[in-house]
Amino acid sequence: MKILAASSRKKITHALAFMACMSAISVSAFAQNRVITADQMLDVNSGKMIEYPAIFVGEDGRITNIADARTVRWGGDVTHINLSGRTLLPGLIDMHVHLDANPLYGGYSSLQFTDQFFTVQGVENARAMLLAGFTTVRNVGSDNYSDVAYKQAIDEGLLIGPNIVPGAYSLGATGGHCDQTFLPPSFKAKSPAVGDGPDELRKKVREMRKYGAEVIKVCATGGVFSRNTTPGQQQLSLIELTAIVDEAKQWGLKTAAHAHGAEGIKAAIKAGFTTIEHASLVDDDGIKLAIQYGTYFGMDIFNTEYTQSEGAKNGVLEENLKKDRDIAQIQRDNFRKAHKAGVKMIFSTDAGIMPHGTAAGQFKIMTDYGMTPIDAIRAATINSAAALGKEKDIGQISVGYISDIIAVSGNPLDNIQLLEKDIIVIKNGMRVN
């Protein structure tokens, strides 16, 4: 066998590398059929702006290349989405929405409608979330598996809306926040996902997954907008919560725990829940546990202005409005404390408690209570993507990622409220509006 000289081997190596590079360029160019350009793009990882990006998108909707729009060239067969004058960001993620809820109908006023009314009106809510810049939402609690239906219809191209991670019915204890608590015994009203004891709740996990849930949401404590429950009261035991998490993990599902009270928060963290929703009354030990376990907090600190100003005329009972008033400022102060301590924070608004199209208003409140603009944007992008287990698909504008992108007028790092209006949305590489 003839041995090549070192110089010859080096030349051959360089030639092979060049051929491989040219092959990659050729394949990439063939796959690209859209290019998106703008004045600048936010790299959410570094927090820096990239000037004049040209984002190439393949037929599968994933980003194939990012180049400098001032120098790169593309063929006439590539569709150009020109967003001159705009700043690009990854599509936003709201981790706590209720698409089939409507804040206009609180308390008993919802009983005036037929059973499917709220499912039907939720179609517009899904559209409103997308047009507000939220290309992905996690729906944590719905009736009649409506969130599964929205997801299926959107995926089939029949409805306009975001990518949905559905939770179906929320699991809870008999008489707890996730049960039916507004009607007398003669109605025999009970949520289909109520369970008592670990075995019953394991079965409910399987049932929700069977019918389309991709996340399991539970009510570990009482809540604000239910009757005969106290937000701080723990309603599921550590044994029950652990059984739910173990069962969900077996099926490959993430978990979310509604938990206002300090003890319920700590129990849910110890049980292994992925995210804690609300976390209103968290104490110092709960914050330390969240850091230790790597648990995410999703704290809805925006909706109080709406509920307090509009709730009574929408039919919300004074009992519920008082609970809302009692914990609102405590939750905001604890948001500041948890973030400062280093708890991983996601973006959760509880949209449906307030109008869905206003969800981006939470960014301003997050910055009022301790976050920098890039912190708040990361909560709604890379942090939320990681909490979903989708950190290699969404949450940033990078090669290989799904091209869910929004465009705003100006720099949101200078003015976070630019995220509240005049949003251009691109979902899977296609301009929506």
ZIUR-V618793 format. One line per field, one symbol per residue. phi: phi as a letter, one per 30 degrees, with the letter a starting at -180 (. if undefined). psi: psi as a letter, one per 20 degrees, with the letter a starting at -180 (. if undefined). burial: b if it has 16 or more other ideal C-beta (glycine too) atoms within 10 Angstrom, else e. Layout:
phi->???
psi->???
burial->???
This chain:
phi->.dcddeddddddedddddddddddddddddddbbbcbadabdddddicccdhdbccbdddicdcabbcddbdbbdddcdcccceicccbdedbcdbbbdccbddbchcddddcdecedddddedddddddddjcdbbccckachhddddeedddddicbcaddccdchdddaceiddccdcccdeddhdaddcdbbjddddeddeddddecjdcbccbcdbdbdcbcibcedddbbdedddddddddddecicdbbcdacdddddddddddjddbccihdcecddddddddddidccccdccddeddddcedddjddeedddddddcedddddddedddddjddcccbciejdbeddcedddedddddcjddededddecbdddddddicdcbbjacbdjdddcbbbbcjcddcbddddcahccccchicdcb
psi->pppqqhhghgggghgggghgghgggggghhhpjqppqrhrppohghjqppqlqoopprhjjqphqpaoiihqqqrijppooolpjrpqrqpqpojnrnhjqoiinrcihiiiqrhjghggiighhgghggiijoipqoomoqqkkhhggggghghijhqprrppoqibqpqrqpjahjrojiqrhhikppqijpqoqhgghghhghggghjipiqopqohrrrgkrqkqphippiprhggghgggggghhjkqrqpooogqghhghghghhkqgqppfkgkqahhhggggggikqqpoonjhihgghhhiggijjpqhghhghghhighggghhggggghijpppropikphhrphijhiihgghhhhliqrghgghhhjehghghhikkijhrirnqpiqpmoqqproaoihhnhiiiirlpppppkipph.
burial->eeeeeeeeeeeeeeeeeeeeeeeeeeeeeeebbbbbbbbbbbbbeeeeeeebbbbbbbeebbbbbbbebeeeebeeeeeebebeebbbbbbbbbbbbbbbbbbebbbeeeeeeeeeebbebbbbbbbbbbbbbbbbbbbbbbbebbbbbbbebbeeeebbbbbbbbbbbbbbbebbbbbebeeeeeeeeebebbbeebeebbebbebbbeeebbbbbbbbbbbbbbeebbbbbbbbebebbbbbbebbeeeebbbbbbbbbbbbbbbbbbbbbbbbbbbbbbeeebbebbeeeebbbbbbbbbbebbeeebeeebbbeebbebbeebbeebbebbbbbbeeebbbbbbbbbbbbbbbbbbbbbbbbbebbbebbebbbbbbbbbbbbbebeebbbbbeeebbbbbbbbeeebbeebebbbeebbbbbbbeebe
